[in-house]
Amino acid sequence: MLRFRVPASTTNLGHGFDCLGIALGAANIISVEPASNAAVVAPEAPDEGLARMATQVRDACAKRWNTLIPGFTVRVAGDVPVARGMGSSSTIFLGVAAACQRLANRAFAKQELLEIAASEEGHPDNAAAACMGGFTIVAATPQGLRWSRFAVPSDLVAVVAIPPFEVKTSDARRILPAQVERADLVRALQRSALITAVLASGRISELTGLFDDAWHEQYRATVNPGLVEARAAAGQAGAIGTILSGSGSTVLSFTLRSRADDVAGAVLASYRARGVAAAVRTMDFDNAGLSAV
């Protein structure tokens, strides 16, 4: 049995669309048991989605490495919610790719796993954060994916509000315009540069005010009711800043550990005031990334 722990992730961080991400304390355990035939099965999955994704990764790995990879049984256990903007699909792509790497008798190489997962998912930000851990910046170049990683200070935690509805990334991307206004683009570049510099240097108090007014969130707010109210409530309770995690539906507030309870209570109250039973959790960030267990 091959088992890999893959953390959840939050991405964009407001303005860093498809390039900034941080690994979260929640995680999935991806278990793969080799079979004697070529079939990939997921006996405990409620639909065929997991088996389809796992087969997709297995076939991509086999083609990339020009080798045969046997079938297997795949299972997922953990606390990363599906279609909530916390990188659940990346945990599967990465965990299965890591198992295939082992089945193909290849050395453990995170760069290789990142490239496979990002290719299958279509964007690299969740995969980079989950694979490498910590705060990551990733970009596609003619030579392949390049990334930088920095540890997240222990004083910074996330208060996550997970509403009882899904937002699929594909649907959330269709909402976005084909072109971005120059002012929005300039603001995104400026804020992304500052967020990166501040997190890389560990000066987390300087993050205050940098997450607001992300261009994509003004469109995605229509499919993420409660974002505006949660942001206002978290800010009044002392949060450093609040973002839509990925494309939603999770809303994440960055806060100092000492203010986490106040922020969590305020965010929970904001959803209850709207009659929404959101699950609110406080979690650390994950500086380890993907690992065998």
Residue pairs with C-beta under 8 A, 6 or more apart in sequence:
1 31
1 32
1 33
2 31
2 32
2 33
2 34
2 98
2 99
2 102
2 103
2 292
3 29
3 30
3 31
3 32
3 292
3 293
4 29
4 30
4 94
4 95
4 98
4 99
4 290
4 291
4 292
4 293
5 27
5 28
5 29
5 290
5 291
5 292
5 293
6 27
6 28
6 29
6 30
6 90
6 91
6 92
6 94
6 95
6 130
6 131
6 290
7 23
7 24
7 25
7 26
7 27
7 91
7 129
7 130
7 133
7 286
7 288
7 289
7 290
8 23
8 24
8 25
8 26
8 27
8 28
8 80
8 86
8 87
8 88
8 91
8 130
8 286
9 21
9 22
9 23
9 24
9 86
9 87
9 90
9 125
9 126
9 129
9 130
10 21
10 22
10 24
10 85
10 86
10 87
10 129
10 158
10 160
10 243
10 245
10 246
10 250
10 252
11 18
11 20
11 21
11 22
11 85
11 87
11 125
11 126
11 129
11 245
11 246
12 18
12 20
12 21
12 125
12 214
12 216
12 243
12 244
12 246
13 20
13 21
13 22
13 192
13 195
13 211
13 243
14 191
14 195
14 210
14 211
14 212
14 214
14 217
14 241
14 243
15 187
15 188
15 189
15 191
15 192
15 195
15 210
15 211
15 214
15 215
16 125
16 137
16 188
16 192
16 195
16 196
17 188
17 214
17 215
17 216
18 123
18 124
18 125
19 124
19 125
19 137
19 138
19 139
19 192
20 125
20 135
20 136
20 137
20 192
20 195
20 196
21 125
21 126
21 128
21 129
21 130
21 135
21 136
21 138
22 129
22 134
22 135
22 136
22 152
22 158
22 285
23 129
23 130
23 132
23 133
23 134
23 136
23 285
23 286
23 287
23 288
23 289
24 86
24 87
24 158
24 160
24 283
24 285
24 286
25 158
25 283
25 284
25 285
25 286
26 78
26 79
26 80
26 86
26 281
26 283
27 78
27 79
27 80
27 91
27 286
28 76
28 77
28 78
28 79
28 80
28 88
28 91
28 92
28 95
29 76
29 77
29 78
29 95
29 293
30 74
30 75
30 76
30 91
30 92
30 94
30 95
30 96
30 98
30 99
31 74
31 75
31 76
31 77
32 72
32 73
32 74
32 95
32 96
32 99
32 103
33 72
33 73
34 70
34 71
34 72
34 103
35 41
35 70
35 71
35 72
35 73
36 70
36 71
37 70
37 71
38 70
38 71
39 71
40 51
40 54
40 55
40 58
40 71
40 72
40 73
40 74
41 51
41 71
41 72
41 73
41 74
42 48
42 50
42 51
42 54
42 73
42 74
42 75
42 76
43 73
43 75
44 75
45 51
45 76
50 74
50 76
50 92
51 74
53 89
53 92
53 93
53 96
53 120
54 72
54 74
54 92
54 96
56 120
57 92
57 93
57 96
57 97
57 100
57 116
57 117
57 120
58 69
58 71
58 72
58 96
58 100
60 116
60 119
60 120
61 69
61 97
61 100
61 101
61 104
61 116
62 68
62 69
62 100
62 104
64 116
65 104
65 106
67 104
69 100
69 103
69 104
70 103
72 99
72 103
74 96
74 99
76 91
76 92
76 95
78 91
80 86
80 87
80 88
80 91
81 88
81 162
81 250
82 88
82 166
83 166
83 167
83 168
83 169
83 249
84 162
84 166
84 167
84 245
84 248
84 249
84 250
85 167
85 169
85 244
85 245
85 246
85 247
85 248
85 249
85 250
86 160
86 162
86 245
86 246
86 250
87 126
87 127
87 129
87 130
87 246
89 121
89 126
89 169
90 117
90 121
90 126
90 127
90 130
91 130
93 116
93 117
93 120
93 121
93 127
94 113
94 114
94 117
94 127
94 130
94 131
94 290
95 290
97 112
97 113
97 116
97 117
98 108
98 113
98 290
98 292
101 108
101 109
101 112
101 113
102 108
106 112
108 292
110 131
110 132
110 289
110 290
111 145
113 131
113 290
114 124
114 127
114 128
114 131
114 132
114 138
114 145
114 147
115 144
115 145
117 127
117 130
117 131
118 124
118 127
118 128
118 138
118 145
121 127
124 138
124 139
124 140
124 145
124 147
125 136
125 138
126 246
128 136
128 137
128 138
128 145
128 147
129 135
129 136
129 289
130 289
130 290
131 289
131 290
132 147
132 149
132 289
132 290
133 149
133 286
133 287
133 288
133 289
133 290
134 149
134 150
134 151
134 152
134 285
134 286
134 287
134 289
135 149
135 150
135 151
135 152
135 199
135 200
135 285
136 147
136 148
136 149
136 150
137 147
137 148
137 196
138 145
138 146
138 147
139 145
139 146
139 147
148 200
150 199
150 200
150 202
151 287
152 199
152 285
152 287
153 202
153 204
154 257
154 284
155 204
155 256
155 257
156 204
156 240
156 254
156 255
156 256
156 257
156 285
157 254
157 255
157 256
157 257
157 260
157 282
157 283
157 284
157 285
158 252
158 253
158 254
158 255
158 282
158 283
158 284
158 285
159 234
159 239
159 252
159 253
159 255
159 260
159 263
159 264
159 267
159 280
159 281
159 282
160 245
160 250
160 251
160 252
160 253
160 280
160 281
160 282
160 283
161 226
161 230
161 250
161 251
161 252
161 253
161 267
161 268
161 271
161 278
161 279
161 280
162 249
162 250
162 278
162 279
162 280
162 281
163 224
163 225
163 226
163 249
163 250
163 251
163 271
163 276
163 278
164 276
164 277
164 278
164 279
165 249
166 249
167 220
167 223
167 224
167 247
167 248
167 249
168 247
169 246
169 247
171 223
172 220
172 223
172 247
172 248
173 247
175 219
175 220
175 222
175 223
176 216
176 219
176 220
177 219
180 188
180 215
181 215
184 215
185 215
187 213
187 215
188 214
188 215
191 210
191 211
191 214
194 206
194 210
195 207
195 210
195 211
198 204
198 206
198 207
198 210
199 207
204 240
204 254
204 256
205 240
207 240
207 241
207 254
208 240
208 241
209 241
210 241
211 240
211 241
211 242
211 243
211 254
212 231
212 241
214 243
214 244
217 227
217 243
217 244
220 227
220 244
220 247
220 248
221 227
221 228
221 244
223 248
223 249
224 244
224 248
224 249
224 251
225 274
225 276
226 251
226 270
226 271
226 274
226 276
226 278
227 244
227 248
227 251
229 270
229 271
229 273
229 274
230 242
230 251
230 253
230 267
230 270
230 271
231 242
231 251
231 253
232 270
233 266
233 267
233 269
233 270
234 242
234 253
234 255
234 263
234 266
234 267
235 241
235 242
236 266
237 259
237 262
237 263
237 265
237 266
237 267
238 255
238 256
238 259
238 262
238 263
239 253
239 254
239 255
239 259
239 263
240 253
240 254
240 255
240 256
241 253
241 254
242 251
242 252
242 253
242 254
243 251
243 252
243 253
243 254
244 250
244 251
244 252
245 251
245 252
251 267
253 263
253 267
255 263
260 282
261 282
264 280
264 281
264 282
267 278
267 280
268 278
268 280
271 277
271 278
271 280
